[in-house]
Every structure is written in C-alpha cells, then in structure tokens.
Amino acid sequence: MKKISRGQKNLIIVGAIIVLIAIIAIVLTSQKSTTIDQNFHIQDTKKVVRIILEDRDGLKSELKKTNDSTWIVNNDFQAAPQMIKTLLETLRDMRVREPVAKSAHSNIIKQLSARHTRVDVYTESYFINLGFIKLFKKEKLEKTIYVGNQTMDNMGTYMLVKGTDNPCVVHIPNFRGYLSTRFDTQADDWKTHTIFKYHPSNIASIKVEIPQLESESFEIYSEGNTFHFKLLKNNQKLTSFDTLKVTALISSFTDLNFERIERNIPQVQRDTIFSKSPSFIFTVKNKKGETKSLKTYMKLNEGTWVSENDKDNFYEIFDINRMYGIMNGSKDTLVLQYFAFDNLLKPASYYFSQKH
C-alpha cells in the first residue's frame, strides 16, 4: 500500500475544510433566504399608550390609555375593556404566515392602496433613558401597519408595515380566522356598554320615576349602612318593605349594560317615540354626590308602522324584547334588553306585601 505523504495529508485536510465551509455557507444562505422577517407584531404591549385606527372612508378611532385599566375613545368616552384587551393581544400575537407571492405582489399592493385600515401604534418612551434613569416621558410612534382584506381561505390577513414594500399574510398561530375585523374604525363600536356600574356600598340613592304613575315613583336611599324607602309624590317614608326585592334592585346596578347603539331610527318614529314621556327614569347618586340617569322608552317593531292608531294590537306595535334608553349628557339612543332590566321595571307597590 502506498504511503500518503505529509503534504498530501495537508492537501486533503485543506480540501475537507473548504468543502465544509462551502456547505456551511450554502446552509446559512438558504436559511437567510427562507427566514420570514417577523416585524408586524408589537413585542411589549404594556408600553402601548395610544392606537389610531383610520380607514379610507375617513372613519377614525383614537384609543388612548389613561391608566393601567382604562382607555378612552376619541378623548370622549370610555372604551370597552374586552375590546381593548383583544386588540392588544392581536398586536402581540400576530405573526407572518408567509410573504405575498411575487406573482401576486403588484395586485395586493394595489388592493392595500385602495382599501386598508391604517394602524398607528404609539408606545411610552423618554427623552432621556439611561436604563435606571428615565426622564421626560413622551410618546413614540412604534409602528404603522396597513391592514387589508382577508385571504381566500379566510385564515390570514394581508398587511404591510410602513417603510417596507413587502406585504405579507399575517395570522395568529392556532387561531382560525382573519384579523381585519379587530381593527375597527367605527368609534361607536369601541364604546363600553356599561350604563351603571356601582358597588352597593358606594350607592347613596336610587330614584325610580314612573311619569305615568307618579304615585308608584320612589327612592331608595342610604343612611349609614341601612337603605330606606320613600315615595316621591309625598316624600312618605315607608317601612316593612321586602328586603330581598330591594336588595335585588340595588344589585342590578352593579353591572348594567346596553345591547347596542341604534343609529337608524326613521325620523317619524323618533319624533313619535321621544315626544312622549319616558316609561321609567332611573337616577343613581354615589357617595361622592355624582349622579347618572337613564330614561327608557318603548321601542317600535320593525316595519312600516307610522301612527299608533294604525294598529290595535300592542304586541304588533311594540317590541316586547327590547326598549330604547337615553343617558343624561349623551345623544346616543341605546337599545336595552328587557330581561337585563327585569329587577328595575317595578312600581313601588311591588316592594311591599300589603298596600300602604
């Protein structure tokens, strides 16, 4: 057997090293070309302080964080906590499923230009940030994302980060569905649905007025740790009321919500309904002296009804499942469900076993 010289051995070793380097280079190049740039999500949503959502139709919602648990919409009203939670989770969890194919690139860019929701995400920052020293708080525009339509399979959403020219299909891993509906630009949709939210210990009084039955209007008020009952017509204080029924009434104000905001009431119906006295007026005062009130009105069934004289059947005219409500200081017409107000729509006599 022929002996391999030292020089040949060195050549073999060098050749092997060159081959190994080539293999490593090929692998690294391959990985680099197939790695998806995950630059759509927000890593730390706890730092998010403001989100602006605006579409091509001019609808705009500005969500601003006022404290750890409260956000406001358009500097006007409180946002629904669950919707804010869902939006922040979406910004945190969404990932690129795949880049848009080159063959579809131009078409998707055109679609995004014509129809998109612009999402500006601002985070908390500081003019001076030395780690342990943070001075002069400010807002920083963290990212702008253009959110487009869903994919054909409804499992992804076309998005583009401002400053890039590579749209991608974005999804949330293990979530079935698309994400565009979570970036809602309609301000009303972000409103909290809370009407009354009081801890019983913070309620100073609850006034229930029934304009068509003044003798049945009443007020429950607290003195110390005890609630008292009086009729509003003559300020007569009544005793021996059913404490369980009164407790149920008070408890109803701990978390009372409306179903939706009604925007499409025909003017003829609006004039007819709201020109009459409310069915009920609820006024709650807290221990700080702050009050909130709600007026309720009958809701008409859908259809062509114009005048209450056109029909004789009450159940054909009025909605037996829902009614309207208007809060003090608000122009919104709320749709309320009767079952949520079951404990509230009672006259004074309901709370006594015998007539006073």
C-alpha positions, 0 to 999 in steps of 0.5 A: 500500500502506498504511503500518503505523504505529509503534504498530501495529508495537508492537501486533503485536510485543506480540501475537507475544510473548504468543502465544509465551509462551502456547505456551511455557507450554502446552509446559512444562505438558504436559511437567510433566504427562507427566514420570514422577517417577523416585524408586524407584531408589537413585542411589549404591549404594556408600553402601548399608550395610544392606537389610531385606527383610520380607514379610507372612508375617513372613519377614525378611532383614537384609543388612548390609555389613561391608566393601567385599566382604562382607555378612552375613545376619541378623548370622549368616552370610555372604551370597552375593556374586552375590546381593548384587551383583544386588540392588544393581544392581536398586536402581540400575537400576530405573526407572518404566515408567509410573504405575498407571492411575487406573482401576486405582489403588484395586485395586493399592493394595489388592493392595500392602496385602495382599501386598508385600515391604517394602524398607528401604534404609539408606545411610552418612551423618554427623552432621556433613558439611561436604563435606571434613569428615565426622564421626560416621558413622551410618546413614540410612534412604534409602528404603522401597519396597513391592514387589508382584506382577508385571504381566500381561505379566510385564515390570514390577513394581508398587511404591510408595515410602513417603510417596507414594500413587502406585504405579507399574510399575517395570522395568529398561530392556532387561531382560525380566522382573519384579523381585519375585523379587530381593527375597527374604525367605527368609534361607536363600536369601541364604546363600553356598554356599561350604563351603571356600574356601582358597588352597593356600598358606594350607592347613596340613592336610587330614584325610580320615576314612573311619569305615568304613575307618579304615585308608584315613583320612589327612592331608595336611599342610604343612611349609614349602612341601612337603605330606606324607602320613600315615595316621591309624590309625598316624600312618605317614608315607608317601612316593612318593605321586602328586603330581598326585592330591594336588595335585588334592585340595588344589585342590578346596578352593579353591572348594567349594560346596553345591547347596542347603539341604534343609529337608524331610527326613521325620523317619524318614529323618533319624533313619535317615540321621544315626544312622549314621556319616558316609561321609567327614569332611573337616577343613581347618586354615589357617595361622592354626590355624582349622579347618572340617569337613564330614561327608557322608552318603548321601542317600535317593531320593525316595519312600516308602522307610522301612527299608533292608531294604525294598529290595535294590537300592542304586541304588533306595535311594540317590541316586547324584547327590547326598549330604547334608553337615553343617558343624561349628557349623551345623544346616543339612543341605546337599545336595552334588553328587557330581561337585563332590566327585569329587577328595575321595571317595578312600581313601588307597590311591588316592594311591599306585601300589603298596600300602604 
